[in-house]
Amino acid sequence: LGGGAGSGAATELARQARRAGAIVIAVASLPFETEQPHRTMIANQALAGLEANADVTVRVSLERLAHRARDRGEDWAMGSEWIEDLVDGLVHSLLHMSLMNLDLMDLRAILANGGAATLLVGSGSSDDVEGLIRQAAGAPLSDVDVSGATGCYIHLEGGPDLSIAQMGAISEAFTRTLSQDAKVILGARVSEAMYGRVRVILLLSGLSAVA
């Protein structure tokens, strides 16, 4: 956001898609802090309109994306893989047959909680729960407080070696900071390509603050 195409068209596209009955999930990149104040002002205005018309708006901070890439010694532009992983994981969880299926009705049930909402993704070893949490928490999002969320749509994708005990440990670790009365919907899918690894997609809703 901050330029002409994204800031000008995104809100209207979201409005029309939602009017047509679609669930609208937007991924919005925010300008670098060093960019022109005018560009930041345009981005903030467009973000407000986008959040008003999308069911979920994921704020991606280019500043944090660059910092994370620098810490890892990577090209910051490779951070787009994080966005690709997030979108690809969500689409697969909805469209492909799963061990524990999730569908659009489940997604709507979580979004019905109201409040702000966001998406997180983490992937890594199925035996390293804390590593999965750190990766998801280290996402290049812009000041999102996910504690106390009242709704959680969680989908696990792992290899044939993923056990019920591992699934339980992972889902419990990701939901322990939620509201005590939070609505949680869990799904899981087995993929041969994910042997020894697991990917976690989280949709959190009912957030009290997205600064």
Stockholm file with secondary structure:
# STOCKHOLM 1.0

chainA/1-211         LGGGAGSGAATELARQARRAGAIVIAVASLPFETEQPHRTMIANQALAGLEANADVTVRVSLERLAHRARDRGEDWAMGSEWIEDLVDGLVHSLLHMSLMNLDLMDLRAILANGGAATLLVGSGSSDDVEGLIRQAAGAPLSDVDVSGATGCYIHLEGGPDLSIAQMGAISEAFTRTLSQDAKVILGARVSEAMYGRVRVILLLSGLSAVA
#=GR chainA/1-211 SS CCSHHHHHHHHHHHHHHHHTTCCCEEEEEECCTTSCHHHHHHHHHHHHHHHHHCSEEEEEEHHHHHHHHHHHTCCGGGGHHHHHHHHHHHHHHHHSCCSBCCCHHHHHHHHTTCSEEEEEEEEEETTCHHHHHHHHHTSCBSSBCCTTCSEEEEEEEECTTCCHHHHHHHHHHHHTTSCTTCEEEEEEEECGGGTTEEEEEEEEEEESCBC
#=GC SS_cons         CCSHHHHHHHHHHHHHHHHTTCCCEEEEEECCTTSCHHHHHHHHHHHHHHHHHCSEEEEEEHHHHHHHHHHHTCCGGGGHHHHHHHHHHHHHHHHSCCSBCCCHHHHHHHHTTCSEEEEEEEEEETTCHHHHHHHHHTSCBSSBCCTTCSEEEEEEEECTTCCHHHHHHHHHHHHTTSCTTCEEEEEEEECGGGTTEEEEEEEEEEESCBC
//
